[in-house]
Amino acid sequence: MHFFYSRTDSDAAGFELLREFPFINDFGFEEYKDIRQKPLQMHYNEGIELCYVTKGRYEWIVGEQKYLLLPGNGFVTCPWEKHGSPREALDLGEIFWMVIKPETFTENGQFYLGNWSRFSDCENQVVGNVLSQNPKHIIQKAQLFKQLFIQLQQELETKEFGYYQRVCNLVEEFLINTVRIIQNRDSLWIENRKWFSNFDAMLKSKLAKKWTLQEMACMNKVGITTLTQLVKEHTGYTPANYLIYIRLEKAKQLLTDPVRTLTSIALDCGFYSSQHFSSTFSKWEGVTPSVFRMKNLSKQL
């Protein structure tokens, strides 16, 4: 199955279908299952592009930032954002897309959807601010988009009584849900950041403690799986490796004190012995603690 309706491409099969909807530039669905992939160069749109992946995986790029879209992911870009496939070809899979054209939308967040919309001035302002300040273009858990795309296709093709108003409502629903998902995601990020700050402070205050994953999770009121996800999200390390990282960072500070022995530094930073400290330090830093100390002390002279 595939379809493509467009007000901007006179060769599109559904050119006439969108004539009465100046706020929809393009709308389509494509199933890419041929190994001869469809070319897709980097490009701009005249409006807000919303995509939704139902099958496959799509590599995408906005500016210099690369993304990987998986089934259930949505994706949103603004008119001034150049985007497309880094390989300039669409991957195999299934994807819906639509370009919504507001009457006004600028990089500083000025936004007005149009006279057809029921959005208040305040709601227009929120949409503009949220979308223009959205650095993370992937919309996680966007399964609702699939149903909205299907409903929009049905309304456009059947044109039953009230279809114009239903199309208007559905376009507004797309924007409402997009903004809500982004707002909730950002709120969750702030909450998770606060959690991580507390976690980080706890570990640093008790570096000498022989931590287990169970203790880390229990003291931070999460399960081990959630603990691992949150720590990797903020640091790129597993909890165990992050603990090693902060122990070594503290050790490097203490090594600048020529009076401290390697054994005292090792024990204060949570290592079992000076040998354990030395082997771990060498593995992570590429030099032994003694060599690291000598190099840093020589710089101070």
Residue pairs with C-beta under 8 A, 6 or more apart in sequence:
1 29
1 31
2 28
2 29
2 30
2 31
3 13
3 14
3 28
3 29
3 153
4 12
4 13
4 14
4 26
4 27
4 28
4 30
5 12
5 13
5 14
5 15
5 17
5 18
5 24
5 26
5 27
5 28
5 156
6 12
6 14
6 15
6 18
6 25
6 26
6 27
6 28
7 15
7 18
7 19
7 21
7 22
7 24
7 25
7 26
8 25
8 26
8 46
9 15
9 26
12 26
14 27
14 156
17 156
17 157
18 24
18 25
18 27
18 156
20 164
21 167
22 101
22 114
23 100
23 101
23 102
23 103
23 113
23 114
23 116
23 117
23 171
24 98
24 99
24 100
24 101
24 167
24 171
25 45
25 46
25 47
25 99
25 100
25 101
26 45
26 97
26 98
26 99
27 97
27 98
27 99
27 152
27 153
27 156
28 96
28 97
28 98
29 94
29 95
29 96
29 97
29 149
29 153
30 38
30 90
30 94
30 95
31 55
31 93
31 94
32 38
32 56
32 90
32 91
32 92
32 93
32 94
32 95
33 92
34 92
35 92
37 89
37 90
37 91
37 92
38 89
38 90
39 88
39 89
40 84
40 85
40 88
40 89
40 90
41 84
41 88
42 61
42 82
42 83
42 84
42 88
43 82
43 83
43 84
44 79
44 80
44 81
44 82
44 83
45 77
45 79
45 99
46 79
46 99
46 101
47 79
47 99
47 100
47 101
47 102
47 105
48 76
48 77
48 78
48 79
48 99
48 100
48 101
48 102
48 105
48 131
48 175
49 75
49 76
49 77
49 83
49 97
49 98
49 99
50 74
50 75
50 76
50 97
50 98
50 99
50 100
50 145
50 174
50 178
51 69
51 74
51 75
51 76
51 95
51 96
51 97
52 73
52 74
52 75
52 95
52 96
52 97
52 142
52 145
52 146
52 149
53 69
53 70
53 71
53 72
53 73
53 74
53 75
53 93
53 94
53 95
54 71
54 93
54 94
54 95
54 96
54 146
55 71
55 93
55 94
56 71
56 91
56 92
56 93
56 94
56 95
57 68
57 69
57 70
57 71
57 91
57 93
58 68
58 69
58 85
58 90
58 91
58 93
58 95
59 66
59 67
59 68
59 69
59 85
59 86
59 87
59 91
60 66
60 67
60 68
60 69
60 75
60 83
60 84
60 85
60 86
60 137
61 67
61 83
61 84
61 85
61 86
62 77
62 81
62 82
62 83
62 137
63 81
63 82
63 83
65 137
66 86
67 75
67 137
67 138
69 75
69 138
71 93
72 140
72 141
72 142
72 143
73 138
73 139
73 140
73 142
74 138
74 139
74 142
74 145
74 178
74 181
75 137
75 138
75 139
76 131
76 134
76 137
76 139
76 178
77 83
77 137
78 105
78 107
78 131
78 132
78 134
79 105
80 107
81 137
83 137
85 91
96 145
96 146
96 149
98 149
98 152
98 174
100 171
100 174
100 175
102 111
102 112
102 113
102 114
103 112
103 113
103 114
103 115
104 110
104 111
104 112
105 111
105 112
105 128
105 131
105 132
106 128
106 132
107 132
108 132
109 125
109 128
109 129
109 132
109 133
110 128
111 124
111 125
111 127
111 128
111 129
111 131
111 132
112 124
113 119
113 124
113 127
113 172
113 175
116 168
117 124
117 168
117 172
118 168
118 172
119 127
119 172
126 179
127 175
127 179
130 179
130 182
130 183
131 178
131 179
131 182
134 182
136 182
136 185
139 145
139 178
139 181
139 182
139 185
140 181
140 185
141 181
142 177
142 181
144 177
145 174
145 177
148 170
148 173
148 174
148 177
151 166
151 170
152 167
152 170
152 171
155 163
155 166
155 167
155 170
156 163
156 167
192 230
192 233
192 234
193 234
195 220
195 222
195 230
196 230
196 231
196 234
198 220
199 216
199 220
199 230
199 231
200 246
202 219
202 220
203 211
203 216
203 242
203 243
203 246
204 246
204 250
207 246
207 247
207 250
207 268
207 269
207 270
208 267
208 268
208 269
208 270
209 270
210 270
211 243
211 270
213 224
213 227
213 228
213 239
213 240
214 224
216 227
216 239
217 223
217 224
217 226
217 227
220 227
222 230
227 239
228 238
228 239
231 237
231 238
231 239
231 242
232 238
235 242
235 245
237 245
243 270
244 280
244 284
245 284
247 269
247 270
247 271
248 269
248 280
248 281
248 284
248 285
250 268
250 269
251 265
251 266
251 269
251 277
251 281
251 289
252 285
252 292
254 260
254 265
254 268
254 269
255 265
255 289
255 292
255 293
255 296
256 293
256 296
256 297
256 300
258 293
258 297
261 274
262 274
262 277
262 278
262 289
262 290
263 273
263 274
265 277
265 289
266 272
266 273
266 274
266 276
266 277
266 278
269 277
271 277
271 280
277 289
278 288
278 289
278 290
281 287
281 288
281 289
281 292
282 288
282 289
285 292
287 295
